[in-house]
Amino acid sequence: MKKLIFALLTVFSMSSFAQSYIVMDNGLIITTDSSGFAYDIGDYAFPLKITMKGGQFFVEENKVLATIDENGVLFRKYEVMPETVLGQGMNYFISSEGDIFTIDTKGMVHLSKNEAFKNAMNFGGNYFTVKTEKTLDLYVVTQTGEVVPASLEGLDMKSVIAFGGNYFMTNRGVLHTVSSEGAVISHADKRIGILQKRGGNYFTDSTGMIYTVAQDGRLILPGLPLSLKINSINKLGSNYFLDLSGGLFTVDRDGNIWERVVEDHDMRNARIISL
């Protein structure tokens, strides 16, 4: 019998690419949506057959691509997969031939080719860089699956030393966030420590704080559930994390952190974590 947690709220879920998944050791798939809710709707995947994973997708046996839509619903389709993948993020992966597969909020797959992407490197959650003779060019994969060039006055991507989900930090300690629409935002006015644990839309720093990034690029210092101890964060996913006791915490599109309980499941048995 299928179980549905917080099912009625999926109808009102808004667009974002924060949807994701967890595969348990028995193959059961827990999905999350952009509102930070968690679901068990009876989908399964054999962990040993998963050959690639990203933030809102995974690949089974190099031929079946599974994606998660904005409501936490899983879709599968046969896809001709590239022999070699240079890298992947939350909503894309790039082949050594310059083919880029992107996934939108509906779980739809888009394929395009760019010879320049053969030189892709530094794969963030919703962005990547491309090496040219003189520069590192920044590209963002938007929530609609478009690949757009991005820039910010005064930003040299060669100065970036820490890459994350929808954020990165330069060698001067300046954090930048990347919105779901492709905007790059500097947070030079904020004092943030060295990036430590890096999830898709959240991170901890060397001062012991946890920050989240909203889909519009806002940097949030969120209120925390009473049960959350930052130093106990253990497994990091695209828009969720697990602590040492198996507690599941999700991060919604607005940067809020929620504790979620998936009945009848011990989250310490999570086998495949997105990203």
N, C-alpha and C positions, 0 to 999 in steps of 0.2 A: 504494500500500500504506500503510495507516495505521500511524503510529508511536505508541508509547505509552511515556512516560518514567515510571518508578517506578509502573507501573500497579497492581501488587499491593497497594500501600499505600492505595489509595483505599478498599478494603473496610473499613479500620479508621479512616477519617477521622471525626472527631467534629464535632458541630455548631458552626458559627460562621458569621458573614457575611463572612469575609475572602476568600472566593473572588473571582477576578477574571479579566482577560483582556488580551491584547495582540494587535493586528492588524498583521501585517507588511505591507510595501509590495506584496507579491504577493497579498495577501488571506488568507494562511494565518493561522489564529487559534491563538495559544498561550494555554492557560488555566492558572490556578493554583488550588490548593485551600487550605483553611484550615490544612493542615499545612505549607504552604510549598513543595509540590512543583509542578513545571511539566510540562505535557503538550502534545503535538501529536497529536491524534486525528483529524486530517484535515478539520476544519471550515474553511470559507472565508467571507469577507465582503468585498465590494468596498468599499475605504475611502471612495471618493467617494459611496457610497450610504448611509453612516452619517450620520444626521441629528441624533442625540442620543446622548450617552453618559453613563454613570454608573459607579459602582464595580464592580457585578456585573451590569450590563445595558447594552445599547445598542439603538438603534432604527434600522431600515433603511427608507429611503424613506417615513418617517412612517407606516408601517403594520405593520411586522413587528417585534415586540419579542423580542429574544434575551436570555436570562438564563443565568447560570452557577450550578450547584448546588454544594453543599458538597464534592463529589468532583471538581470541575473539569469537569463535563459540561455542554455547551451545549444549550439548548432554544430552539426558535423557536415563536412563535404569532402569529396575526393578532390585533391589538388595535386598538380604536377609540381613536386617539390624540387628545389635546386640541389645539385650535388654538394655544393659547398656554400655555407652561410657565413658571411663575414661577421655579422652581429645582429642582435635583436634588442627590442625595447618593450615597452608596455603594449604598443599597438602597431608594431611593424617588425619586419626582418628583411635583410638585404643579402642578396647572393653575390658571389665573387664575379658574376657577369654584369653586375649593375642593375639587376632586377630588384625592385622593391615591392614587397607585399605589405599593404596597410589594411587595418581593420577599423571600421567606423563604429559609431555608437549602436547601430542596429546589428552588429556582428557580421556585416557584409565585408567581403574581401575585395580589395582593389589592387590591380597589378599594373605597374608601369616600369619603364626602363630608362636609365640615364647612364651613359658611358662614364660620366664623372663619378658615379657612385661606386665604381670599381675601387676607388681610393677612399672609401668611407672608413672612418675610425672613430673612436671615442663615442660609444653608443650609450646615450642616456635613455631615460624612459620614453619621452616623446620628442627626442631630438637626436641628432648625430652630427659629426663634422666630416668634411671632405677635404683631403689634403690637395693643395695645388702647389705650383712651383714656389710661391712666395707666402701663401696664407693658409689658414684653416678656415674654410667657409662653414657656416652654421646653417643647418636645415631643420625645420620643425615639421612633425607629422601632426596635423590638427585632428580634432575629434571627428571630423567628417572624412578622414582618411586622405586628405590632400597633403602633398609634400611641398612646403613653401620655404624659400630662402628667408633667413632672418638675420637681423643685425641690430646693433645698438651703438650709438656714437660713443667712441672712446673705448669700446670693448675689443680686445684682441684675444681671440680664442686660444692662441698659443700660451696665454697667461693662466689658463684654467688648469688647476691641479687636482681638483676633486669633482668627479661627475656623479650625478645622482639620478633620481627619477625625473621630475619636472623642475629641477634646480641644479646649479653647479656653483663652485666657488673658485675665485682666482687666487693667485699667489700673494695677493695683498689682503686676503681675508674678506673680500667683498662677495656676498652671496647674490646670485641672480636666479630668478624664477622664470619659468616658461609657461605661458598660459595655454589653454586648450585651443585657442584661436591662432597661436603662433607669435604672440608678443613676448619680447624679452624685457624683463624688468629688473633694474638694479636696486639693491637694498643697502647701498653704501652708508646710509644713516643708521643702520642697526649693527650693534656689536654682537657678533656670533662667534662661538669658539670653533675649533677644528671639527669638521664633520666626522662623526663616529659611525653609528648604525644608520644605514641609508635604505629607506624603503622607497616606494613609488612616489607618494605624495606626502612624505614626512621624513624626518631625520632627527637624530639626537646629536648633541655637540659635546665638546670636551668640558663644558661647564655643568653638564648633567641635565640640560634642558631638552625638551622635545618640542619641535616646531612642525607645523603642517603647512601645506601649500594648497590654497583653494584653486578651483579650475580657472579663475580669472587672473591667477598669478599672485594674489595677495599672500603675504607671509603671516602666518597666524601663530600666536602663542596660546594654545587652546586650554580650556578648562579640562581637568583630568578626572576620569572616574575614580572614586575613592579606593577601589581595589587595585589600581594600577601603580606599580612601582617601576620606574623607568629602568633601573638597573637589572630588572628581571626580564626585560624584553629579550626574546630568544630567537624566534624565527620571523623573518621579515618578508612580507609580500607586497603586492602592488598597492593595494589600499587597505591593508590590514596587517596586524602582527599578532604573534602568540607569545605569552609569557611562559616561564618555566613550569608553572602549575597547569598549563593548558588553557588558560584564559584567552578568549578571542576578543580582540579589539579592532574595530574598523574605523576608517577615516573617510568621512563623506566628502562630497564635492565642494562643500563650504569650509572644509578644514576642521570640522568637529570630530572629536574622538568618542566612540561609543563602545561600551562593553556589550557583547552579544552572546547569548547562550543558545546553542543548537542542541535541542533535547536528544537524549539517547546517544550522544556522540562524545567520546573523549578526545579532545583536540590534541592531546599529547601523541595521538596516533597519526597525526598528519604526516603524509609521506612526500607529496609533491607540493612545493610552495611556489607560487608564481614569482617570476623574476629571480 
